[in-house]
Amino acid sequence: MYHSGVKENDAKTIGRAADCNFVLEHNSASRLHATVQVTAEGYLAVQDADSSNGTFLHRAGRWVQVRKVILGTQDRIRFGDQEVPLDLLVDLFGERSKVRLREGYSVRGKPLVFDELLAGLRKPRVVLENPRRNPITGDIEENR
């Protein structure tokens, strides 16, 4: 099915090629299928390497195709049709204490650098604590 190799890089490779750090022995896997690396915060991130059959994440009860994702403790990951246990990906980096999976699906506390980059692409949402409609203008205003 699969076996892990050893290579000293920040990003580890996953695929069918014999020189990958994690070799998949399934015909749906590309020679270089994906890379896995540790974020600045210590979380495990997987990025598809333009594979033929895609990389899929199982989260919240369904499989979705992903390009790049930070893995959580409740996630599952599949390269083509080959599902790989998350602990085997964590083991690629040696000491488990330095590599973490997000707790559940979301981050509590400080957002990750990856999340901050995505947040910069979205418009900030304004939430009014005590909204009311001005009877004259009809505009929504915040109660003071």
C-alpha positions as CSV (number, residue, x, y, z in Angstrom):
1,M,0.0,0.0,0.0
2,Y,2.5,2.7,1.1
3,H,5.8,3.2,3.0
4,S,7.6,6.2,4.2
5,G,11.1,7.2,3.2
6,V,13.6,9.6,4.8
7,K,14.7,12.8,3.2
8,E,16.0,16.0,4.9
9,N,13.8,18.8,3.5
10,D,11.2,21.2,4.9
11,A,8.6,19.9,2.5
12,K,8.1,16.2,2.1
13,T,7.0,14.6,-1.1
14,I,4.2,12.1,-1.6
15,G,3.6,10.0,-4.7
16,R,4.4,6.8,-6.7
17,A,8.0,7.7,-7.5
18,A,10.6,5.8,-5.5
19,D,12.4,8.9,-4.5
20,C,9.3,10.4,-2.7
21,N,9.5,10.7,1.1
22,F,6.2,8.9,1.3
23,V,5.7,6.3,-1.5
24,L,2.1,5.4,-2.5
25,E,1.7,2.1,-4.3
26,H,-1.7,2.8,-5.9
27,N,-2.2,3.4,-9.6
28,S,-4.5,6.4,-9.0
29,A,-1.5,8.3,-7.4
30,S,0.7,10.5,-9.5
31,R,4.5,10.1,-9.5
32,L,4.7,13.4,-7.5
33,H,1.2,13.7,-6.1
34,A,1.5,16.2,-3.3
35,T,3.8,17.8,-0.7
36,V,3.4,18.1,3.0
37,Q,5.1,20.7,5.2
38,V,4.9,22.2,8.6
39,T,3.5,25.8,8.9
40,A,5.3,28.4,11.0
41,E,2.8,27.6,13.8
42,G,3.7,23.9,13.7
43,Y,0.6,22.6,11.9
44,L,0.6,20.1,9.1
45,A,-0.3,21.4,5.6
46,V,-0.8,19.4,2.4
47,Q,-0.6,20.9,-1.1
48,D,-1.6,19.0,-4.2
49,A,1.2,19.0,-6.9
50,D,-1.1,19.3,-9.9
51,S,-1.8,15.5,-9.7
52,S,-3.9,13.7,-12.3
53,N,-6.4,12.3,-9.8
54,G,-6.5,15.0,-7.2
55,T,-6.0,15.3,-3.4
56,F,-9.2,15.0,-1.3
57,L,-10.0,16.0,2.3
58,H,-12.8,14.4,4.3
59,R,-14.2,17.1,6.6
60,A,-17.6,17.5,8.1
61,G,-19.0,14.3,6.6
62,R,-18.0,14.8,3.0
63,W,-15.0,14.5,0.6
64,V,-13.9,17.7,-1.1
65,Q,-11.0,18.1,-3.6
66,V,-8.3,20.5,-2.2
67,R,-5.3,22.4,-3.5
68,K,-3.8,23.3,-0.1
69,V,-5.2,22.6,3.3
70,I,-4.1,22.6,7.0
71,L,-5.1,19.3,8.5
72,G,-7.2,18.9,11.7
73,T,-7.5,16.1,14.1
74,Q,-10.8,15.0,12.7
75,D,-9.8,15.2,9.0
76,R,-9.0,12.4,6.6
77,I,-6.8,12.7,3.5
78,R,-6.8,10.8,0.2
79,F,-4.3,11.0,-2.7
80,G,-6.2,9.8,-5.7
81,D,-8.0,6.8,-4.4
82,Q,-5.5,6.0,-1.6
83,E,-6.4,7.2,1.9
84,V,-3.5,7.8,4.2
85,P,-3.7,7.9,8.0
86,L,-2.7,11.3,9.3
87,D,-0.3,9.9,11.9
88,L,1.9,8.5,9.0
89,L,2.2,12.0,7.6
90,V,3.1,13.4,11.0
91,D,5.7,10.7,11.3
92,L,7.5,12.0,8.2
93,F,8.8,14.9,10.3
94,G,10.3,12.8,13.1
95,E,9.6,14.3,16.5
96,R,5.8,14.4,17.0
97,S,6.0,17.3,19.5
98,K,7.0,19.7,16.8
99,V,4.2,18.8,14.4
100,R,0.6,19.4,15.3
101,L,-2.9,18.9,13.8
102,R,-5.5,21.5,14.4
103,E,-7.9,20.6,17.1
104,G,-11.1,19.6,15.3
105,Y,-11.7,21.7,12.2
106,S,-11.0,25.2,13.5
107,V,-8.3,27.2,15.3
108,R,-8.9,28.6,18.7
109,G,-7.1,31.8,19.6
110,K,-4.5,33.4,17.3
111,P,-5.2,32.8,13.5
112,L,-2.7,31.0,11.4
113,V,-0.5,32.8,8.9
114,F,-2.3,30.8,6.2
115,D,-5.7,31.9,7.5
116,E,-4.5,35.6,7.7
117,L,-3.6,35.5,4.0
118,L,-7.0,34.2,3.1
119,A,-8.7,36.8,5.4
120,G,-6.9,39.5,3.5
121,L,-8.8,38.5,0.4
122,R,-12.2,38.9,2.1
123,K,-14.0,42.1,3.0
124,P,-14.3,42.7,6.8
125,R,-17.8,42.2,8.2
126,V,-19.2,44.9,10.4
127,V,-21.4,43.6,13.2
128,L,-23.6,46.1,15.1
129,E,-24.2,45.2,18.7
130,N,-27.6,47.0,19.1
131,P,-28.9,47.9,15.6
132,R,-32.0,50.0,15.2
133,R,-33.7,51.6,12.2
134,N,-33.7,55.4,12.1
135,P,-37.4,56.4,11.9
136,I,-36.7,59.4,9.7
137,T,-34.0,58.2,7.3
138,G,-34.7,54.4,7.4
139,D,-31.0,53.7,7.9
140,I,-29.8,51.0,10.3
141,E,-27.9,52.6,13.1
142,E,-26.2,51.4,16.3
143,N,-28.0,52.2,19.6
144,R,-25.9,54.1,22.0
